[in-house]
Amino acid sequence: MQEARKEAETIMYGAIDELLAKTSVNPKDIGILVVNCSLFNLTLSLSAMVINHYKLRGNIQSYKLGGMGCSAGLISIDLAKNVLQVHPNTYALVISMENITLNWCFGNDRSKLASNCLFRMEGLQYCSQIKADRRRSKYRLFHTVRTHKAADDKCFGCITQEEDLTGGSVLHCQNFKLALEHFCIQAERRAVLEELEKNLQLSEWHMEPSRMTLYRFGTTSSSSLWYELAYSEAKSRIRRGDRTWQIAFGSGFKCNSAVWKALRTINPANEKNLWMDEIHNFPVEVLRVYHPSKSQNDYRRSQRNFGWDLYRTFYCLFRDQDITIACNVREISFIAYIKHLGLVYIM
């Protein structure tokens, strides 16, 4: 528990410090606080930890969302938007994060061990004011939509937290590219991204922020949408008037989306985000999920490439440890044995 608390403090306080320094906002001016973290729920709450650390004012409207899954980031934005309508002319601080210290699987069930390789710790903050500061604001929240399918038993059990199941979604859509310039789709799995690319009729250019976020950071749950938006900014893609559609999925099953309209053209030279130091190295070529329509040679080539991807990833993460990892990723099954030299076998 103590290590999990330290992880939360490292994520939240480091990012909040950077945000406050960048915006010159006085913590006492923050009137609304929303924290979402699905897997780590303690007493005192994460929101109380933030209030205590930054000595926020006593009448702050604070909320902590737990167990809401990967779509919780946009749920938090929607909640902050609604609270701002009741309490206008103040700042809202939204913290989207996940904590994995207490949720590492030590069992032998391969299907559950996959989460050990996929998920990463993460955190992000968004600060807004409903009326003032429009001149220096980047985006205006144009629209939010929330859909919850928990009334359907099949949807309800698509993702569960257990002691020692996964789900998917298909969207039927129109040509959204006529109304939107940019798409930030939750970077969950490659198979999900490819299915959405096909159903939304998007191009490689539209999917690039999501794919590069998944490639560089892995599955970062609710925060991946903001990494993707930062990628578009670092790539000089955002122009004044552009509309960005953020789409997130979560347990329940929930699908939430938000549309942001750029209030000004974003100049990367004036930005400081996690992509800026390496943006010149992106995009990179990533392995596409194997489909039965592909030839057997393409499938074998994909297996070999996927094996070397795993080798590089696992060797960097576990080169000083003696760890055995087992996963199942769609049609490709593998067991990776990490013993100092990082040997990987593909089955």
C-alpha positions as CSV (number, residue, x, y, z in Angstrom):
1,M,0.0,0.0,0.0
2,Q,2.8,2.4,0.9
3,E,4.5,1.8,-2.4
4,A,1.3,2.3,-4.3
5,R,0.8,5.6,-2.5
6,K,4.3,6.7,-3.4
7,E,3.6,5.8,-7.1
8,A,0.4,8.0,-7.0
9,E,2.3,10.9,-5.4
10,T,5.1,10.7,-8.0
11,I,2.7,10.8,-10.9
12,M,0.3,13.4,-9.6
13,Y,2.6,15.9,-7.9
14,G,5.2,15.9,-10.6
15,A,2.7,16.6,-13.4
16,I,0.7,19.1,-11.3
17,D,3.9,21.0,-10.5
18,E,4.7,21.3,-14.2
19,L,1.2,22.4,-15.0
20,L,1.1,25.1,-12.4
21,A,4.5,26.4,-13.5
22,K,3.4,26.5,-17.1
23,T,0.1,28.2,-16.5
24,S,1.1,30.4,-13.5
25,V,-2.2,29.4,-11.8
26,N,-2.4,29.9,-8.1
27,P,-3.5,26.7,-6.4
28,K,-6.0,28.7,-4.3
29,D,-7.8,29.7,-7.5
30,I,-8.7,26.1,-8.3
31,G,-12.4,25.6,-7.4
32,I,-13.0,22.2,-8.9
33,L,-10.9,19.0,-8.6
34,V,-11.7,15.7,-10.4
35,V,-9.3,12.7,-10.0
36,N,-9.9,9.4,-11.8
37,C,-8.0,6.2,-11.0
38,S,-9.8,2.9,-11.6
39,L,-7.7,0.4,-9.7
40,F,-6.2,2.2,-6.7
41,N,-8.9,3.4,-4.3
42,L,-7.8,4.2,-0.8
43,T,-8.8,6.2,2.3
44,L,-7.9,9.1,2.4
45,S,-8.8,9.5,-1.3
46,L,-6.4,10.7,-4.0
47,S,-8.3,13.9,-4.3
48,A,-7.8,14.6,-0.5
49,M,-4.0,13.9,-1.0
50,V,-3.9,16.6,-3.7
51,I,-5.9,19.1,-1.6
52,N,-3.6,18.5,1.4
53,H,-0.3,18.7,-0.6
54,Y,-1.2,22.0,-2.5
55,K,-3.3,23.4,0.4
56,L,-6.3,24.0,-1.9
57,R,-9.2,26.1,-0.6
58,G,-11.8,24.7,1.8
59,N,-14.8,25.1,-0.4
60,I,-13.3,23.3,-3.4
61,Q,-15.7,20.9,-5.3
62,S,-13.7,17.7,-5.3
63,Y,-14.5,14.3,-6.8
64,K,-12.7,10.9,-7.0
65,L,-13.8,8.5,-9.7
66,G,-12.9,4.8,-9.2
67,G,-13.5,1.6,-11.2
68,M,-14.6,3.5,-14.3
69,G,-12.1,1.9,-16.6
70,C,-10.1,3.4,-19.5
71,S,-12.8,5.8,-20.5
72,A,-12.7,7.6,-17.1
73,G,-10.6,10.5,-18.4
74,L,-13.4,11.7,-20.6
75,I,-16.0,11.0,-17.9
76,S,-13.9,13.3,-15.7
77,I,-13.9,16.0,-18.4
78,D,-17.7,15.7,-18.8
79,L,-18.1,15.9,-15.0
80,A,-15.9,19.0,-14.8
81,K,-17.8,20.6,-17.6
82,N,-21.1,20.1,-15.8
83,V,-19.8,21.4,-12.5
84,L,-18.3,24.5,-14.2
85,Q,-21.8,25.3,-15.4
86,V,-23.0,25.4,-11.8
87,H,-19.8,27.1,-10.4
88,P,-18.6,29.3,-13.3
89,N,-15.5,31.6,-13.4
90,T,-13.2,29.2,-11.7
91,Y,-10.5,26.7,-12.6
92,A,-11.1,23.0,-12.9
93,L,-8.2,20.6,-12.4
94,V,-8.7,17.1,-13.9
95,I,-6.3,14.3,-13.1
96,S,-6.5,11.1,-15.1
97,M,-4.1,8.4,-13.9
98,E,-3.7,4.7,-13.2
99,N,-1.7,2.9,-10.6
100,I,-0.4,-0.6,-11.1
101,T,1.7,-1.3,-8.0
102,L,-1.1,-3.3,-6.3
103,N,-2.5,-4.8,-9.5
104,W,0.4,-6.9,-10.7
105,C,-0.7,-10.5,-11.4
106,F,1.6,-13.2,-9.8
107,G,-0.5,-16.2,-10.8
108,N,-0.2,-18.8,-13.5
109,D,-3.2,-17.9,-15.7
110,R,-1.7,-16.7,-18.9
111,S,-4.8,-14.8,-20.0
112,K,-4.5,-12.7,-16.8
113,L,-0.7,-12.3,-17.0
114,A,-1.1,-10.3,-20.2
115,S,-2.0,-7.2,-18.3
116,N,1.4,-7.2,-16.7
117,C,3.0,-6.6,-20.1
118,L,0.4,-4.2,-21.5
119,F,-0.4,-1.6,-18.8
120,R,1.8,1.3,-17.7
121,M,1.6,3.8,-14.9
122,E,0.4,7.2,-16.2
123,G,-1.0,10.6,-15.2
124,L,-2.1,13.8,-16.8
125,Q,-3.7,17.0,-15.8
126,Y,-5.9,19.5,-17.6
127,C,-6.7,23.0,-16.2
128,S,-9.5,25.1,-17.5
129,Q,-11.5,28.3,-16.8
130,I,-14.9,28.8,-18.2
131,K,-14.7,32.5,-19.2
132,A,-11.4,34.1,-18.5
133,D,-8.1,33.2,-20.1
134,R,-9.7,32.5,-23.5
135,R,-6.9,34.3,-25.2
136,R,-4.2,31.9,-24.0
137,S,-6.4,28.8,-24.1
138,K,-5.7,26.1,-26.7
139,Y,-9.1,24.4,-27.1
140,R,-12.8,24.9,-26.4
141,L,-14.8,21.8,-25.4
142,F,-17.3,21.6,-28.2
143,H,-19.4,18.5,-27.3
144,T,-19.4,15.4,-25.1
145,V,-21.3,12.2,-25.4
146,R,-21.5,9.3,-22.9
147,T,-22.9,5.9,-23.6
148,H,-23.2,3.2,-21.0
149,K,-24.2,-0.4,-21.9
150,A,-24.1,-2.0,-18.5
151,A,-27.8,-3.0,-18.7
152,D,-26.7,-5.6,-21.3
153,D,-25.2,-8.6,-19.3
154,K,-22.8,-9.4,-22.2
155,C,-21.4,-5.8,-22.1
156,F,-21.4,-5.7,-18.3
157,G,-18.9,-8.5,-18.0
158,C,-16.6,-7.5,-20.8
159,I,-13.8,-6.4,-18.4
160,T,-13.6,-7.4,-14.8
161,Q,-11.1,-7.3,-12.0
162,E,-10.6,-10.7,-10.4
163,E,-8.2,-12.5,-8.0
164,D,-5.6,-14.5,-9.8
165,L,-11.9,-11.1,-19.7
166,T,-11.3,-8.9,-22.3
167,G,-13.9,-7.4,-24.7
168,G,-14.1,-5.6,-28.0
169,S,-16.3,-3.2,-29.8
170,V,-17.4,-2.4,-33.4
171,L,-18.8,1.0,-34.4
172,H,-21.1,1.6,-37.3
173,C,-20.4,5.1,-38.7
174,Q,-20.7,7.7,-41.3
175,N,-17.8,9.6,-42.9
176,F,-16.7,11.5,-39.8
177,K,-13.7,13.0,-41.7
178,L,-16.1,15.5,-43.3
179,A,-16.7,17.1,-39.8
180,L,-13.5,16.4,-37.9
181,E,-9.8,16.9,-38.7
182,H,-8.1,14.9,-36.0
183,F,-8.9,11.7,-34.1
184,C,-7.6,10.6,-30.7
185,I,-8.6,7.0,-30.2
186,Q,-7.8,5.3,-26.9
187,A,-4.5,3.4,-27.4
188,E,-5.6,0.1,-25.9
189,R,-4.6,-2.7,-28.3
190,R,-3.5,-2.8,-32.0
191,A,-6.4,-5.0,-32.9
192,V,-8.9,-2.5,-31.5
193,L,-7.2,0.4,-33.4
194,E,-7.2,-1.5,-36.6
195,E,-10.9,-2.4,-36.3
196,L,-11.8,1.3,-35.6
197,E,-9.6,2.4,-38.5
198,K,-11.6,0.2,-40.8
199,N,-15.1,1.0,-39.4
200,L,-14.5,4.8,-39.1
201,Q,-12.8,4.7,-42.6
202,L,-9.8,6.6,-41.3
203,S,-6.4,6.9,-43.0
204,E,-2.9,6.0,-41.6
205,W,-2.4,9.7,-41.0
206,H,-5.5,9.9,-38.8
207,M,-4.4,6.8,-36.8
208,E,-0.8,7.9,-36.4
209,P,-1.2,9.6,-33.0
210,S,-2.9,6.6,-31.5
211,R,-0.5,4.0,-32.9
212,M,2.6,6.0,-31.9
213,T,1.3,6.5,-28.4
214,L,0.7,2.8,-28.1
215,Y,4.1,2.0,-29.5
216,R,6.0,4.4,-27.2
217,F,4.1,4.2,-24.0
218,G,2.1,1.0,-24.1
219,T,-1.4,0.9,-22.7
220,T,-1.8,4.0,-20.5
221,S,-5.5,3.7,-20.0
222,S,-7.4,7.0,-19.7
223,S,-4.4,9.2,-20.2
224,S,-3.6,7.9,-23.7
225,L,-6.0,10.4,-25.3
226,W,-3.9,13.3,-24.0
227,Y,-0.6,11.8,-25.2
228,E,-2.2,11.5,-28.6
229,L,-3.3,15.1,-28.6
230,A,0.2,16.2,-27.5
231,Y,1.6,14.1,-30.5
232,S,-0.6,16.1,-32.9
233,E,0.6,19.3,-31.4
234,A,4.2,18.3,-31.6
235,K,3.8,17.4,-35.2
236,S,2.4,20.9,-36.1
237,R,-1.0,19.4,-37.1
238,I,-3.3,21.6,-35.0
239,R,-4.6,24.7,-36.8
240,R,-7.1,27.3,-35.5
241,G,-10.6,26.0,-36.0
242,D,-9.6,22.3,-36.2
243,R,-11.8,19.9,-34.4
244,T,-10.4,16.9,-32.6
245,W,-12.6,13.8,-31.7
246,Q,-11.4,11.9,-28.6
247,I,-12.9,8.4,-28.2
248,A,-12.5,6.2,-25.1
249,F,-13.7,2.8,-24.0
250,G,-14.1,1.3,-20.6
251,S,-15.4,-1.5,-18.5
252,G,-19.1,-1.6,-18.2
253,F,-19.2,-1.4,-21.3
254,K,-18.8,2.4,-21.7
255,C,-18.0,4.5,-24.8
256,N,-17.4,8.2,-24.2
257,S,-16.3,10.9,-26.6
258,A,-15.5,14.6,-26.6
259,V,-14.9,17.1,-29.4
260,W,-12.5,19.9,-28.9
261,K,-12.2,23.0,-31.2
262,A,-8.7,24.6,-31.5
263,L,-8.9,28.3,-30.5
264,R,-5.5,29.0,-32.1
265,T,-2.8,27.4,-34.2
266,I,-0.4,25.4,-32.0
267,N,3.2,26.2,-32.6
268,P,5.4,23.3,-31.4
269,A,8.3,25.7,-30.7
270,N,6.3,27.2,-27.9
271,E,5.2,23.8,-26.5
272,K,6.7,21.6,-23.8
273,N,5.3,18.2,-23.8
274,L,6.6,14.6,-23.5
275,W,7.0,14.2,-27.3
276,M,9.1,17.3,-28.1
277,D,12.6,15.7,-27.5
278,E,11.9,12.7,-29.8
279,I,9.2,13.8,-32.2
280,H,11.7,13.9,-35.1
281,N,12.0,10.1,-34.7
282,F,8.2,9.5,-35.4
283,P,6.3,8.0,-37.0
284,V,7.9,4.6,-37.0
285,E,6.7,1.4,-38.7
286,V,4.7,-0.8,-36.4
287,L,3.6,-4.4,-36.8
288,R,0.0,-4.8,-37.9
289,V,-2.2,-7.4,-36.4
290,Y,-2.4,-10.6,-38.5
291,H,-5.6,-11.3,-40.3
292,P,-6.6,-14.7,-41.8
293,S,-6.7,-13.2,-45.3
294,K,-3.0,-12.6,-45.2
295,S,-0.6,-15.3,-46.7
296,Q,1.1,-17.8,-44.4
297,N,4.5,-16.2,-45.3
298,D,3.2,-12.8,-44.1
299,Y,2.0,-14.4,-40.9
300,R,5.4,-16.0,-40.2
301,R,7.2,-12.8,-41.0
302,S,4.8,-11.0,-38.5
303,Q,5.7,-13.6,-35.9
304,R,9.4,-13.0,-36.4
305,N,9.1,-9.2,-36.2
306,F,6.8,-9.5,-33.2
307,G,9.4,-11.6,-31.5
308,W,12.1,-9.1,-31.9
309,D,9.7,-6.3,-30.7
310,L,9.2,-8.3,-27.6
311,Y,12.9,-9.0,-27.2
312,R,13.7,-5.3,-27.3
313,T,10.8,-4.4,-24.9
314,F,11.4,-7.0,-22.3
315,Y,15.2,-6.7,-22.4
316,C,14.9,-3.0,-21.6
317,L,12.3,-3.6,-18.8
318,F,13.7,-6.7,-17.2
319,R,17.4,-7.1,-18.1
320,D,18.4,-7.0,-14.4
321,Q,15.8,-9.4,-13.2
322,D,14.9,-13.1,-13.5
323,I,11.3,-13.0,-14.6
324,T,9.1,-15.3,-16.5
325,I,6.2,-13.7,-18.5
326,A,3.4,-15.5,-20.4
327,C,0.9,-13.7,-22.7
328,N,-1.6,-14.4,-25.4
329,V,-2.1,-11.6,-28.0
330,R,-4.8,-12.5,-30.5
331,E,-3.6,-15.2,-32.8
332,I,0.0,-14.9,-31.6
333,S,0.8,-16.9,-28.5
334,F,4.2,-16.7,-26.8
335,I,6.1,-17.3,-23.6
336,A,8.9,-15.0,-22.9
337,Y,11.7,-16.1,-20.6
338,I,13.8,-13.2,-19.3
339,K,17.0,-14.4,-17.6
340,H,19.5,-11.6,-17.6
341,L,20.2,-11.9,-21.4
342,G,16.5,-11.4,-22.3
343,L,15.9,-14.6,-24.3
344,V,12.5,-14.7,-26.1
345,Y,10.9,-17.8,-27.5
346,I,7.9,-17.6,-29.9
347,M,5.4,-20.5,-29.8
